[in-house]
Amino acid sequence: MYRDQRAQDPYAQPGGQGHGQDGYDSGYNTGQVYGTPGGAGGPQGPPAPPRGPKPPVNWKKRVKWGLLTFLVLLLVVSVSTYFWADSKLKREVDLSKVIERPDGGKGTNYLIVGSDSREGMSDEEKKKLHTGSAEGKRTDSMMILHVADDGGNTMVSLPRDSNVTIPSFKGADSGKLYPGTGRQTKLNAAYAEDGPELLVRTVEANTGLRIDHYAEIGFGGFAKIVDAVGGVEMDIPKAFKDKKSGADFEAGKQTLNGEEALAFVRTRYAFAGSDLDRTKNQQKFLAALAGQAATPGTVINPFKLYPTMGAGLDTLIVDKDMDLMDVASMFWAMKGVTGGDGKSMNMPISGTAGGNLVWDKAKVKQLVSQLNNDEKVTVTGN
């Protein structure tokens, strides 16, 4: 009878729980699974297609794009660095004001000057570096760097106590013509009298060698470069002291900071050869400094490279026609010469006059001829 009632119940729901007319729930489950298409045993949906294997990584393409990105970034950084560095050059020397110039020869000649300029230095820095507080500026060291067209670069130190004749010249600021009187004096007096232009005029008139570019750095800039590269190691063969420069060195290997390096290259009173011995020490130090500045640890390390470049360029004074490529050429040639790839020497000296060093005119003429023709320099200096 119970089964008959279910069969006649119009509210019975097949596949679900039976509910009578009076709401009675029999608790009977027909086995339908909700959420399954078609119910239990009903038709299934289409099976998902099998997932194929991942395509292989195209390493060649990745490397190509990675390299391209790196090169673009390198180009951007290089161009930015070039314009940053070029903008820091102080193009203050006008060689067009130099009159009666000798003809040029092969290669390029730089007159490199270390001045005692105290520009930008505080009183504390002047005291620390033993520079004094004299007004104006004078040349503390002078060198001619000949960069040959086909190698064989040469550096010639010009002692500041060299006896020279001041020639006729045009005032750098006044434009006034001053006739030559045959007046003889120390080479560094030409710089003190009318600046870089008269110094170039005097060097050219007394050597017959045309100067193509001029570069000058002061005390403060020199010391900062040394500190920026982390100091320079020197092997000092004999201990020496000099109150005027502040030098106080023991013999042996030691790393010089900016203050010590400046004292080292300025000292002359502690040596028997005075200015000639000092120029030799200057060349020796430049070799060590250039070697340190050009190491991978400095060149590829931006935390060393930019401070080093900034320290040098902040006080570097050049002629109006000198660009950053000329500066780079000068530096690499100087590094090569002082490092042994080329010749470094003092200007040939034949004697003294009134305490000044007299150049050997015959040797100077031969030296200039060899430089103008890019020949191997066979002349010896002092």
Disulfide bonds with the S-S distance in Angstrom:
none
